[in-house]
Amino acid sequence: MTDKVSTEIGLAHWTKTRNLMWVTLAIWAFFSFFIHMFVTALNTIVIAGFPLGFYMAAQGSLIIFVILIFWFAHRQNAIDEEFGVAED
């Protein structure tokens, strides 16, 4: 049996989901492109013997992406629960 969701609730759910998607996309774009544009300037900062630009390119962005995936899943689940459309 499928539960029907009203149009108003569906629209509110989609609005929150869309906003979460745009925030996630902005964070992804920042760590994919923006940080790497300034790698030369970031290389003047040294952490544990490695230039920060090298670290962000090799490890930092990947770590942020994994954290971003879990954060997105958690936030989307909270939105789904708020509107009563969460999966088990």
HTML snippet that shows the backbone in 3Dmol.js (N, CA, C, O; Angstrom):
<script src="https://3Dmol.org/build/3Dmol-min.js"></script>
<div id="view" style="width:600px;height:400px;position:relative"></div>
<script>
const pdb = `
ATOM      1  N   MET A   1       0.848  -1.177   0.000  1.00  0.00           N
ATOM      2  CA  MET A   1       0.000   0.000   0.000  1.00  0.00           C
ATOM      3  C   MET A   1       0.895   1.243   0.000  1.00  0.00           C
ATOM      4  O   MET A   1       1.813   1.354   0.813  1.00  0.00           O
ATOM      5  N   THR A   2       0.626   2.156  -0.900  1.00  0.00           N
ATOM      6  CA  THR A   2       1.398   3.396  -0.963  1.00  0.00           C
ATOM      7  C   THR A   2       0.599   4.534  -0.360  1.00  0.00           C
ATOM      8  O   THR A   2      -0.601   4.680  -0.596  1.00  0.00           O
ATOM      9  N   ASP A   3       1.299   5.329   0.421  1.00  0.00           N
ATOM     10  CA  ASP A   3       0.658   6.504   1.006  1.00  0.00           C
ATOM     11  C   ASP A   3       0.796   7.664   0.031  1.00  0.00           C
ATOM     12  O   ASP A   3       1.852   7.871  -0.566  1.00  0.00           O
ATOM     13  N   LYS A   4      -0.267   8.400  -0.116  1.00  0.00           N
ATOM     14  CA  LYS A   4      -0.248   9.581  -0.977  1.00  0.00           C
ATOM     15  C   LYS A   4       0.217  10.782  -0.160  1.00  0.00           C
ATOM     16  O   LYS A   4      -0.148  10.937   1.005  1.00  0.00           O
ATOM     17  N   VAL A   5       1.017  11.616  -0.782  1.00  0.00           N
ATOM     18  CA  VAL A   5       1.492  12.842  -0.150  1.00  0.00           C
ATOM     19  C   VAL A   5       0.789  13.997  -0.847  1.00  0.00           C
ATOM     20  O   VAL A   5       0.725  14.046  -2.075  1.00  0.00           O
ATOM     21  N   SER A   6       0.258  14.930  -0.049  1.00  0.00           N
ATOM     22  CA  SER A   6      -0.452  16.057  -0.644  1.00  0.00           C
ATOM     23  C   SER A   6       0.507  16.908  -1.483  1.00  0.00           C
ATOM     24  O   SER A   6       1.724  16.874  -1.297  1.00  0.00           O
ATOM     25  N   THR A   7      -0.072  17.659  -2.399  1.00  0.00           N
ATOM     26  CA  THR A   7       0.723  18.511  -3.272  1.00  0.00           C
ATOM     27  C   THR A   7       1.510  19.545  -2.473  1.00  0.00           C
ATOM     28  O   THR A   7       2.669  19.815  -2.790  1.00  0.00           O
ATOM     29  N   GLU A   8       0.904  20.119  -1.453  1.00  0.00           N
ATOM     30  CA  GLU A   8       1.591  21.124  -0.634  1.00  0.00           C
ATOM     31  C   GLU A   8       2.790  20.522   0.095  1.00  0.00           C
ATOM     32  O   GLU A   8       3.867  21.117   0.127  1.00  0.00           O
ATOM     33  N   ILE A   9       2.598  19.350   0.674  1.00  0.00           N
ATOM     34  CA  ILE A   9       3.695  18.694   1.383  1.00  0.00           C
ATOM     35  C   ILE A   9       4.778  18.277   0.391  1.00  0.00           C
ATOM     36  O   ILE A   9       5.968  18.422   0.673  1.00  0.00           O
ATOM     37  N   GLY A  10       4.377  17.769  -0.750  1.00  0.00           N
ATOM     38  CA  GLY A  10       5.341  17.378  -1.773  1.00  0.00           C
ATOM     39  C   GLY A  10       6.163  18.557  -2.259  1.00  0.00           C
ATOM     40  O   GLY A  10       7.370  18.435  -2.468  1.00  0.00           O
ATOM     41  N   LEU A  11       5.512  19.699  -2.441  1.00  0.00           N
ATOM     42  CA  LEU A  11       6.210  20.901  -2.893  1.00  0.00           C
ATOM     43  C   LEU A  11       7.183  21.400  -1.820  1.00  0.00           C
ATOM     44  O   LEU A  11       8.306  21.795  -2.134  1.00  0.00           O
ATOM     45  N   ALA A  12       6.754  21.383  -0.561  1.00  0.00           N
ATOM     46  CA  ALA A  12       7.635  21.809   0.533  1.00  0.00           C
ATOM     47  C   ALA A  12       8.829  20.855   0.657  1.00  0.00           C
ATOM     48  O   ALA A  12       9.959  21.289   0.883  1.00  0.00           O
ATOM     49  N   HIS A  13       8.566  19.559   0.506  1.00  0.00           N
ATOM     50  CA  HIS A  13       9.649  18.569   0.557  1.00  0.00           C
ATOM     51  C   HIS A  13      10.641  18.814  -0.576  1.00  0.00           C
ATOM     52  O   HIS A  13      11.853  18.808  -0.359  1.00  0.00           O
ATOM     53  N   TRP A  14      10.126  19.027  -1.779  1.00  0.00           N
ATOM     54  CA  TRP A  14      11.016  19.243  -2.917  1.00  0.00           C
ATOM     55  C   TRP A  14      11.814  20.531  -2.758  1.00  0.00           C
ATOM     56  O   TRP A  14      12.982  20.581  -3.143  1.00  0.00           O
ATOM     57  N   THR A  15      11.208  21.564  -2.201  1.00  0.00           N
ATOM     58  CA  THR A  15      11.912  22.833  -1.982  1.00  0.00           C
ATOM     59  C   THR A  15      13.105  22.626  -1.047  1.00  0.00           C
ATOM     60  O   THR A  15      14.208  23.093  -1.331  1.00  0.00           O
ATOM     61  N   LYS A  16      12.881  21.927   0.065  1.00  0.00           N
ATOM     62  CA  LYS A  16      13.987  21.679   0.997  1.00  0.00           C
ATOM     63  C   LYS A  16      15.042  20.774   0.369  1.00  0.00           C
ATOM     64  O   LYS A  16      16.240  20.985   0.559  1.00  0.00           O
ATOM     65  N   THR A  17      14.597  19.768  -0.377  1.00  0.00           N
ATOM     66  CA  THR A  17      15.535  18.860  -1.037  1.00  0.00           C
ATOM     67  C   THR A  17      16.363  19.605  -2.081  1.00  0.00           C
ATOM     68  O   THR A  17      17.573  19.400  -2.182  1.00  0.00           O
ATOM     69  N   ARG A  18      15.716  20.460  -2.848  1.00  0.00           N
ATOM     70  CA  ARG A  18      16.415  21.239  -3.875  1.00  0.00           C
ATOM     71  C   ARG A  18      17.431  22.186  -3.231  1.00  0.00           C
ATOM     72  O   ARG A  18      18.549  22.321  -3.726  1.00  0.00           O
ATOM     73  N   ASN A  19      17.052  22.832  -2.145  1.00  0.00           N
ATOM     74  CA  ASN A  19      17.990  23.732  -1.452  1.00  0.00           C
ATOM     75  C   ASN A  19      19.198  22.962  -0.920  1.00  0.00           C
ATOM     76  O   ASN A  19      20.329  23.439  -1.005  1.00  0.00           O
ATOM     77  N   LEU A  20      18.956  21.776  -0.373  1.00  0.00           N
ATOM     78  CA  LEU A  20      20.056  20.936   0.097  1.00  0.00           C
ATOM     79  C   LEU A  20      20.963  20.557  -1.067  1.00  0.00           C
ATOM     80  O   LEU A  20      22.185  20.552  -0.926  1.00  0.00           O
ATOM     81  N   MET A  21      20.372  20.242  -2.209  1.00  0.00           N
ATOM     82  CA  MET A  21      21.160  19.886  -3.381  1.00  0.00           C
ATOM     83  C   MET A  21      22.045  21.044  -3.818  1.00  0.00           C
ATOM     84  O   MET A  21      23.212  20.831  -4.148  1.00  0.00           O
ATOM     85  N   TRP A  22      21.517  22.264  -3.828  1.00  0.00           N
ATOM     86  CA  TRP A  22      22.306  23.423  -4.252  1.00  0.00           C
ATOM     87  C   TRP A  22      23.440  23.716  -3.274  1.00  0.00           C
ATOM     88  O   TRP A  22      24.544  24.065  -3.692  1.00  0.00           O
ATOM     89  N   VAL A  23      23.178  23.577  -1.983  1.00  0.00           N
ATOM     90  CA  VAL A  23      24.229  23.790  -0.984  1.00  0.00           C
ATOM     91  C   VAL A  23      25.328  22.744  -1.159  1.00  0.00           C
ATOM     92  O   VAL A  23      26.516  23.064  -1.123  1.00  0.00           O
ATOM     93  N   THR A  24      24.917  21.495  -1.349  1.00  0.00           N
ATOM     94  CA  THR A  24      25.886  20.414  -1.549  1.00  0.00           C
ATOM     95  C   THR A  24      26.703  20.652  -2.813  1.00  0.00           C
ATOM     96  O   THR A  24      27.918  20.455  -2.818  1.00  0.00           O
ATOM     97  N   LEU A  25      26.043  21.072  -3.872  1.00  0.00           N
ATOM     98  CA  LEU A  25      26.737  21.351  -5.128  1.00  0.00           C
ATOM     99  C   LEU A  25      27.724  22.505  -4.966  1.00  0.00           C
ATOM    100  O   LEU A  25      28.821  22.463  -5.523  1.00  0.00           O
ATOM    101  N   ALA A  26      27.346  23.527  -4.212  1.00  0.00           N
ATOM    102  CA  ALA A  26      28.247  24.665  -3.983  1.00  0.00           C
ATOM    103  C   ALA A  26      29.482  24.238  -3.192  1.00  0.00           C
ATOM    104  O   ALA A  26      30.598  24.649  -3.511  1.00  0.00           O
ATOM    105  N   ILE A  27      29.286  23.416  -2.162  1.00  0.00           N
ATOM    106  CA  ILE A  27      30.424  22.923  -1.380  1.00  0.00           C
ATOM    107  C   ILE A  27      31.317  22.065  -2.260  1.00  0.00           C
ATOM    108  O   ILE A  27      32.540  22.199  -2.218  1.00  0.00           O
ATOM    109  N   TRP A  28      30.723  21.188  -3.055  1.00  0.00           N
ATOM    110  CA  TRP A  28      31.489  20.336  -3.964  1.00  0.00           C
ATOM    111  C   TRP A  28      32.293  21.183  -4.953  1.00  0.00           C
ATOM    112  O   TRP A  28      33.477  20.923  -5.168  1.00  0.00           O
ATOM    113  N   ALA A  29      31.657  22.197  -5.555  1.00  0.00           N
ATOM    114  CA  ALA A  29      32.341  23.049  -6.531  1.00  0.00           C
ATOM    115  C   ALA A  29      33.487  23.810  -5.879  1.00  0.00           C
ATOM    116  O   ALA A  29      34.555  23.961  -6.471  1.00  0.00           O
ATOM    117  N   PHE A  30      33.265  24.287  -4.660  1.00  0.00           N
ATOM    118  CA  PHE A  30      34.317  25.012  -3.947  1.00  0.00           C
ATOM    119  C   PHE A  30      35.552  24.148  -3.768  1.00  0.00           C
ATOM    120  O   PHE A  30      36.665  24.582  -4.065  1.00  0.00           O
ATOM    121  N   PHE A  31      35.361  22.922  -3.284  1.00  0.00           N
ATOM    122  CA  PHE A  31      36.512  22.057  -3.022  1.00  0.00           C
ATOM    123  C   PHE A  31      37.032  21.366  -4.275  1.00  0.00           C
ATOM    124  O   PHE A  31      38.146  20.842  -4.265  1.00  0.00           O
ATOM    125  N   SER A  32      36.254  21.352  -5.355  1.00  0.00           N
ATOM    126  CA  SER A  32      36.722  20.762  -6.613  1.00  0.00           C
ATOM    127  C   SER A  32      37.507  21.754  -7.460  1.00  0.00           C
ATOM    128  O   SER A  32      38.514  21.391  -8.068  1.00  0.00           O
ATOM    129  N   PHE A  33      37.055  23.003  -7.504  1.00  0.00           N
ATOM    130  CA  PHE A  33      37.629  23.973  -8.421  1.00  0.00           C
ATOM    131  C   PHE A  33      38.304  25.149  -7.723  1.00  0.00           C
ATOM    132  O   PHE A  33      39.458  25.469  -8.009  1.00  0.00           O
ATOM    133  N   PHE A  34      37.584  25.790  -6.810  1.00  0.00           N
ATOM    134  CA  PHE A  34      38.060  27.031  -6.216  1.00  0.00           C
ATOM    135  C   PHE A  34      39.358  26.840  -5.448  1.00  0.00           C
ATOM    136  O   PHE A  34      40.310  27.596  -5.641  1.00  0.00           O
ATOM    137  N   ILE A  35      39.404  25.840  -4.583  1.00  0.00           N
ATOM    138  CA  ILE A  35      40.617  25.582  -3.796  1.00  0.00           C
ATOM    139  C   ILE A  35      41.795  25.312  -4.711  1.00  0.00           C
ATOM    140  O   ILE A  35      42.898  25.795  -4.455  1.00  0.00           O
ATOM    141  N   HIS A  36      41.580  24.547  -5.775  1.00  0.00           N
ATOM    142  CA  HIS A  36      42.679  24.162  -6.660  1.00  0.00           C
ATOM    143  C   HIS A  36      43.167  25.324  -7.540  1.00  0.00           C
ATOM    144  O   HIS A  36      44.278  25.280  -8.067  1.00  0.00           O
ATOM    145  N   MET A  37      42.348  26.343  -7.694  1.00  0.00           N
ATOM    146  CA  MET A  37      42.793  27.530  -8.430  1.00  0.00           C
ATOM    147  C   MET A  37      43.881  28.280  -7.665  1.00  0.00           C
ATOM    148  O   MET A  37      44.707  28.971  -8.262  1.00  0.00           O
ATOM    149  N   PHE A  38      43.872  28.140  -6.359  1.00  0.00           N
ATOM    150  CA  PHE A  38      44.804  28.871  -5.513  1.00  0.00           C
ATOM    151  C   PHE A  38      45.855  27.962  -4.907  1.00  0.00           C
ATOM    152  O   PHE A  38      46.396  28.266  -3.844  1.00  0.00           O
ATOM    153  N   VAL A  39      46.152  26.859  -5.563  1.00  0.00           N
ATOM    154  CA  VAL A  39      47.097  25.887  -5.025  1.00  0.00           C
ATOM    155  C   VAL A  39      48.488  26.495  -4.843  1.00  0.00           C
ATOM    156  O   VAL A  39      49.171  26.182  -3.868  1.00  0.00           O
ATOM    157  N   THR A  40      48.906  27.339  -5.747  1.00  0.00           N
ATOM    158  CA  THR A  40      50.231  27.954  -5.631  1.00  0.00           C
ATOM    159  C   THR A  40      50.319  28.831  -4.387  1.00  0.00           C
ATOM    160  O   THR A  40      51.308  28.786  -3.656  1.00  0.00           O
ATOM    161  N   ALA A  41      49.280  29.626  -4.154  1.00  0.00           N
ATOM    162  CA  ALA A  41      49.268  30.475  -2.961  1.00  0.00           C
ATOM    163  C   ALA A  41      49.178  29.630  -1.690  1.00  0.00           C
ATOM    164  O   ALA A  41      49.781  29.970  -0.672  1.00  0.00           O
ATOM    165  N   LEU A  42      48.427  28.531  -1.749  1.00  0.00           N
ATOM    166  CA  LEU A  42      48.288  27.668  -0.583  1.00  0.00           C
ATOM    167  C   LEU A  42      49.576  26.907  -0.272  1.00  0.00           C
ATOM    168  O   LEU A  42      49.793  26.478   0.861  1.00  0.00           O
ATOM    169  N   ASN A  43      50.421  26.743  -1.279  1.00  0.00           N
ATOM    170  CA  ASN A  43      51.677  26.017  -1.060  1.00  0.00           C
ATOM    171  C   ASN A  43      52.643  26.755  -0.136  1.00  0.00           C
ATOM    172  O   ASN A  43      53.615  26.162   0.333  1.00  0.00           O
ATOM    173  N   THR A  44      52.395  28.026   0.130  1.00  0.00           N
ATOM    174  CA  THR A  44      53.252  28.767   1.061  1.00  0.00           C
ATOM    175  C   THR A  44      52.988  28.350   2.506  1.00  0.00           C
ATOM    176  O   THR A  44      53.810  28.612   3.385  1.00  0.00           O
ATOM    177  N   ILE A  45      51.848  27.703   2.758  1.00  0.00           N
ATOM    178  CA  ILE A  45      51.503  27.202   4.094  1.00  0.00           C
ATOM    179  C   ILE A  45      51.912  25.730   4.145  1.00  0.00           C
ATOM    180  O   ILE A  45      51.531  24.945   3.277  1.00  0.00           O
ATOM    181  N   VAL A  46      52.684  25.363   5.158  1.00  0.00           N
ATOM    182  CA  VAL A  46      53.179  23.989   5.274  1.00  0.00           C
ATOM    183  C   VAL A  46      52.548  23.331   6.496  1.00  0.00           C
ATOM    184  O   VAL A  46      52.584  23.876   7.599  1.00  0.00           O
ATOM    185  N   ILE A  47      51.960  22.133   6.278  1.00  0.00           N
ATOM    186  CA  ILE A  47      51.357  21.349   7.363  1.00  0.00           C
ATOM    187  C   ILE A  47      52.025  19.978   7.363  1.00  0.00           C
ATOM    188  O   ILE A  47      51.994  19.275   6.354  1.00  0.00           O
ATOM    189  N   ALA A  48      52.620  19.599   8.471  1.00  0.00           N
ATOM    190  CA  ALA A  48      53.283  18.294   8.629  1.00  0.00           C
ATOM    191  C   ALA A  48      54.306  18.045   7.526  1.00  0.00           C
ATOM    192  O   ALA A  48      54.483  16.911   7.082  1.00  0.00           O
ATOM    193  N   GLY A  49      54.970  19.098   7.090  1.00  0.00           N
ATOM    194  CA  GLY A  49      56.011  18.958   6.087  1.00  0.00           C
ATOM    195  C   GLY A  49      55.523  18.967   4.651  1.00  0.00           C
ATOM    196  O   GLY A  49      56.331  18.889   3.726  1.00  0.00           O
ATOM    197  N   PHE A  50      54.211  19.062   4.446  1.00  0.00           N
ATOM    198  CA  PHE A  50      53.661  19.098   3.098  1.00  0.00           C
ATOM    199  C   PHE A  50      53.024  20.454   2.834  1.00  0.00           C
ATOM    200  O   PHE A  50      52.378  21.014   3.719  1.00  0.00           O
ATOM    201  N   PRO A  51      53.195  20.990   1.632  1.00  0.00           N
ATOM    202  CA  PRO A  51      52.526  22.243   1.294  1.00  0.00           C
ATOM    203  C   PRO A  51      51.007  22.052   1.326  1.00  0.00           C
ATOM    204  O   PRO A  51      50.504  21.017   0.887  1.00  0.00           O
ATOM    205  N   LEU A  52      50.280  23.038   1.842  1.00  0.00           N
ATOM    206  CA  LEU A  52      48.826  22.926   1.970  1.00  0.00           C
ATOM    207  C   LEU A  52      48.164  22.697   0.617  1.00  0.00           C
ATOM    208  O   LEU A  52      47.202  21.934   0.526  1.00  0.00           O
ATOM    209  N   GLY A  53      48.659  23.341  -0.433  1.00  0.00           N
ATOM    210  CA  GLY A  53      48.081  23.137  -1.765  1.00  0.00           C
ATOM    211  C   GLY A  53      48.187  21.694  -2.213  1.00  0.00           C
ATOM    212  O   GLY A  53      47.234  21.141  -2.763  1.00  0.00           O
ATOM    213  N   PHE A  54      49.339  21.076  -1.983  1.00  0.00           N
ATOM    214  CA  PHE A  54      49.526  19.665  -2.310  1.00  0.00           C
ATOM    215  C   PHE A  54      48.581  18.804  -1.481  1.00  0.00           C
ATOM    216  O   PHE A  54      47.950  17.883  -2.001  1.00  0.00           O
ATOM    217  N   TYR A  55      48.490  19.109  -0.190  1.00  0.00           N
ATOM    218  CA  TYR A  55      47.627  18.337   0.706  1.00  0.00           C
ATOM    219  C   TYR A  55      46.168  18.425   0.262  1.00  0.00           C
ATOM    220  O   TYR A  55      45.475  17.409   0.207  1.00  0.00           O
ATOM    221  N   MET A  56      45.695  19.642  -0.056  1.00  0.00           N
ATOM    222  CA  MET A  56      44.299  19.810  -0.478  1.00  0.00           C
ATOM    223  C   MET A  56      44.022  19.081  -1.785  1.00  0.00           C
ATOM    224  O   MET A  56      42.937  18.528  -1.969  1.00  0.00           O
ATOM    225  N   ALA A  57      44.989  19.074  -2.689  1.00  0.00           N
ATOM    226  CA  ALA A  57      44.796  18.392  -3.966  1.00  0.00           C
ATOM    227  C   ALA A  57      44.836  16.874  -3.791  1.00  0.00           C
ATOM    228  O   ALA A  57      44.055  16.154  -4.413  1.00  0.00           O
ATOM    229  N   ALA A  58      45.744  16.393  -2.945  1.00  0.00           N
ATOM    230  CA  ALA A  58      45.929  14.952  -2.819  1.00  0.00           C
ATOM    231  C   ALA A  58      44.978  14.298  -1.819  1.00  0.00           C
ATOM    232  O   ALA A  58      44.495  13.193  -2.065  1.00  0.00           O
ATOM    233  N   GLN A  59      44.705  14.952  -0.710  1.00  0.00           N
ATOM    234  CA  GLN A  59      43.929  14.316   0.350  1.00  0.00           C
ATOM    235  C   GLN A  59      42.740  15.138   0.826  1.00  0.00           C
ATOM    236  O   GLN A  59      41.646  14.607   1.014  1.00  0.00           O
ATOM    237  N   GLY A  60      42.954  16.419   1.018  1.00  0.00           N
ATOM    238  CA  GLY A  60      41.935  17.262   1.650  1.00  0.00           C
ATOM    239  C   GLY A  60      40.597  17.255   0.943  1.00  0.00           C
ATOM    240  O   GLY A  60      39.555  17.099   1.579  1.00  0.00           O
ATOM    241  N   SER A  61      40.619  17.423  -0.364  1.00  0.00           N
ATOM    242  CA  SER A  61      39.361  17.449  -1.109  1.00  0.00           C
ATOM    243  C   SER A  61      38.648  16.109  -1.038  1.00  0.00           C
ATOM    244  O   SER A  61      37.423  16.067  -0.926  1.00  0.00           O
ATOM    245  N   LEU A  62      39.393  15.021  -1.102  1.00  0.00           N
ATOM    246  CA  LEU A  62      38.785  13.689  -1.025  1.00  0.00           C
ATOM    247  C   LEU A  62      38.125  13.459   0.330  1.00  0.00           C
ATOM    248  O   LEU A  62      37.036  12.891   0.413  1.00  0.00           O
ATOM    249  N   ILE A  63      38.790  13.904   1.385  1.00  0.00           N
ATOM    250  CA  ILE A  63      38.211  13.776   2.726  1.00  0.00           C
ATOM    251  C   ILE A  63      36.927  14.585   2.821  1.00  0.00           C
ATOM    252  O   ILE A  63      35.925  14.108   3.355  1.00  0.00           O
ATOM    253  N   ILE A  64      36.955  15.803   2.305  1.00  0.00           N
ATOM    254  CA  ILE A  64      35.760  16.653   2.317  1.00  0.00           C
ATOM    255  C   ILE A  64      34.628  15.991   1.534  1.00  0.00           C
ATOM    256  O   ILE A  64      33.476  16.041   1.966  1.00  0.00           O
ATOM    257  N   PHE A  65      34.929  15.373   0.394  1.00  0.00           N
ATOM    258  CA  PHE A  65      33.894  14.728  -0.417  1.00  0.00           C
ATOM    259  C   PHE A  65      33.232  13.575   0.333  1.00  0.00           C
ATOM    260  O   PHE A  65      32.014  13.408   0.261  1.00  0.00           O
ATOM    261  N   VAL A  66      34.015  12.788   1.044  1.00  0.00           N
ATOM    262  CA  VAL A  66      33.440  11.672   1.811  1.00  0.00           C
ATOM    263  C   VAL A  66      32.563  12.215   2.936  1.00  0.00           C
ATOM    264  O   VAL A  66      31.462  11.712   3.163  1.00  0.00           O
ATOM    265  N   ILE A  67      33.040  13.232   3.637  1.00  0.00           N
ATOM    266  CA  ILE A  67      32.237  13.860   4.688  1.00  0.00           C
ATOM    267  C   ILE A  67      30.960  14.449   4.093  1.00  0.00           C
ATOM    268  O   ILE A  67      29.888  14.350   4.689  1.00  0.00           O
ATOM    269  N   LEU A  68      31.079  15.059   2.921  1.00  0.00           N
ATOM    270  CA  LEU A  68      29.925  15.665   2.242  1.00  0.00           C
ATOM    271  C   LEU A  68      28.859  14.620   1.908  1.00  0.00           C
ATOM    272  O   LEU A  68      27.666  14.894   2.033  1.00  0.00           O
ATOM    273  N   ILE A  69      29.275  13.437   1.490  1.00  0.00           N
ATOM    274  CA  ILE A  69      28.321  12.372   1.173  1.00  0.00           C
ATOM    275  C   ILE A  69      27.523  11.978   2.409  1.00  0.00           C
ATOM    276  O   ILE A  69      26.299  11.864   2.352  1.00  0.00           O
ATOM    277  N   PHE A  70      28.216  11.770   3.526  1.00  0.00           N
ATOM    278  CA  PHE A  70      27.522  11.375   4.748  1.00  0.00           C
ATOM    279  C   PHE A  70      26.638  12.503   5.279  1.00  0.00           C
ATOM    280  O   PHE A  70      25.533  12.251   5.759  1.00  0.00           O
ATOM    281  N   TRP A  71      27.115  13.735   5.195  1.00  0.00           N
ATOM    282  CA  TRP A  71      26.312  14.884   5.634  1.00  0.00           C
ATOM    283  C   TRP A  71      25.047  15.015   4.789  1.00  0.00           C
ATOM    284  O   TRP A  71      23.959  15.241   5.318  1.00  0.00           O
ATOM    285  N   PHE A  72      25.202  14.870   3.466  1.00  0.00           N
ATOM    286  CA  PHE A  72      24.050  14.967   2.574  1.00  0.00           C
ATOM    287  C   PHE A  72      23.023  13.878   2.896  1.00  0.00           C
ATOM    288  O   PHE A  72      21.828  14.159   2.987  1.00  0.00           O
ATOM    289  N   ALA A  73      23.481  12.648   3.069  1.00  0.00           N
ATOM    290  CA  ALA A  73      22.572  11.540   3.371  1.00  0.00           C
ATOM    291  C   ALA A  73      21.840  11.777   4.688  1.00  0.00           C
ATOM    292  O   ALA A  73      20.643  11.508   4.794  1.00  0.00           O
ATOM    293  N   HIS A  74      22.559  12.281   5.688  1.00  0.00           N
ATOM    294  CA  HIS A  74      21.943  12.564   6.984  1.00  0.00           C
ATOM    295  C   HIS A  74      20.885  13.670   6.859  1.00  0.00           C
ATOM    296  O   HIS A  74      19.774  13.537   7.373  1.00  0.00           O
ATOM    297  N   ARG A  75      21.243  14.754   6.175  1.00  0.00           N
ATOM    298  CA  ARG A  75      20.297  15.874   6.008  1.00  0.00           C
ATOM    299  C   ARG A  75      19.084  15.451   5.179  1.00  0.00           C
ATOM    300  O   ARG A  75      17.957  15.826   5.501  1.00  0.00           O
ATOM    301  N   GLN A  76      19.304  14.674   4.114  1.00  0.00           N
ATOM    302  CA  GLN A  76      18.178  14.238   3.274  1.00  0.00           C
ATOM    303  C   GLN A  76      17.255  13.321   4.064  1.00  0.00           C
ATOM    304  O   GLN A  76      16.035  13.401   3.924  1.00  0.00           O
ATOM    305  N   ASN A  77      17.820  12.458   4.885  1.00  0.00           N
ATOM    306  CA  ASN A  77      17.009  11.586   5.719  1.00  0.00           C
ATOM    307  C   ASN A  77      16.174  12.400   6.703  1.00  0.00           C
ATOM    308  O   ASN A  77      15.004  12.093   6.934  1.00  0.00           O
ATOM    309  N   ALA A  78      16.780  13.444   7.285  1.00  0.00           N
ATOM    310  CA  ALA A  78      16.039  14.311   8.211  1.00  0.00           C
ATOM    311  C   ALA A  78      14.888  15.016   7.496  1.00  0.00           C
ATOM    312  O   ALA A  78      13.797  15.148   8.052  1.00  0.00           O
ATOM    313  N   ILE A  79      15.129  15.468   6.268  1.00  0.00           N
ATOM    314  CA  ILE A  79      14.065  16.109   5.487  1.00  0.00           C
ATOM    315  C   ILE A  79      12.955  15.113   5.187  1.00  0.00           C
ATOM    316  O   ILE A  79      11.773  15.433   5.319  1.00  0.00           O
ATOM    317  N   ASP A  80      13.335  13.910   4.786  1.00  0.00           N
ATOM    318  CA  ASP A  80      12.337  12.869   4.489  1.00  0.00           C
ATOM    319  C   ASP A  80      11.509  12.532   5.715  1.00  0.00           C
ATOM    320  O   ASP A  80      10.293  12.372   5.612  1.00  0.00           O
ATOM    321  N   GLU A  81      12.148  12.422   6.878  1.00  0.00           N
ATOM    322  CA  GLU A  81      11.420  12.134   8.109  1.00  0.00           C
ATOM    323  C   GLU A  81      10.491  13.287   8.479  1.00  0.00           C
ATOM    324  O   GLU A  81       9.376  13.064   8.952  1.00  0.00           O
ATOM    325  N   GLU A  82      10.942  14.498   8.267  1.00  0.00           N
ATOM    326  CA  GLU A  82      10.113  15.678   8.580  1.00  0.00           C
ATOM    327  C   GLU A  82       8.805  15.659   7.798  1.00  0.00           C
ATOM    328  O   GLU A  82       7.760  16.058   8.311  1.00  0.00           O
ATOM    329  N   PHE A  83       8.870  15.188   6.545  1.00  0.00           N
ATOM    330  CA  PHE A  83       7.681  15.188   5.701  1.00  0.00           C
ATOM    331  C   PHE A  83       7.002  13.829   5.618  1.00  0.00           C
ATOM    332  O   PHE A  83       6.071  13.651   4.832  1.00  0.00           O
ATOM    333  N   GLY A  84       7.450  12.876   6.410  1.00  0.00           N
ATOM    334  CA  GLY A  84       6.796  11.576   6.482  1.00  0.00           C
ATOM    335  C   GLY A  84       7.006  10.703   5.260  1.00  0.00           C
ATOM    336  O   GLY A  84       6.155   9.871   4.946  1.00  0.00           O
ATOM    337  N   VAL A  85       8.109  10.873   4.569  1.00  0.00           N
ATOM    338  CA  VAL A  85       8.376  10.052   3.384  1.00  0.00           C
ATOM    339  C   VAL A  85       9.688   9.277   3.521  1.00  0.00           C
ATOM    340  O   VAL A  85      10.276   8.863   2.521  1.00  0.00           O
ATOM    341  N   ALA A  86      10.144   9.083   4.758  1.00  0.00           N
ATOM    342  CA  ALA A  86      11.414   8.383   4.991  1.00  0.00           C
ATOM    343  C   ALA A  86      11.265   6.901   4.688  1.00  0.00           C
ATOM    344  O   ALA A  86      10.202   6.307   4.866  1.00  0.00           O
ATOM    345  N   GLU A  87      12.370   6.326   4.221  1.00  0.00           N
ATOM    346  CA  GLU A  87      12.410   4.897   3.989  1.00  0.00           C
ATOM    347  C   GLU A  87      12.835   4.197   5.267  1.00  0.00           C
ATOM    348  O   GLU A  87      13.466   4.806   6.132  1.00  0.00           O
ATOM    349  N   ASP A  88      12.494   2.922   5.389  1.00  0.00           N
ATOM    350  CA  ASP A  88      12.876   2.160   6.576  1.00  0.00           C
ATOM    351  C   ASP A  88      14.332   1.807   6.559  1.00  0.00           C
ATOM    352  O   ASP A  88      14.823   1.163   7.486  1.00  0.00           O
TER     353      ASP A  88
END
`;
const viewer = $3Dmol.createViewer("view");
viewer.addModel(pdb, "pdb");
viewer.setStyle({}, {cartoon: {color: "spectrum"}});
viewer.zoomTo();
viewer.render();
</script>
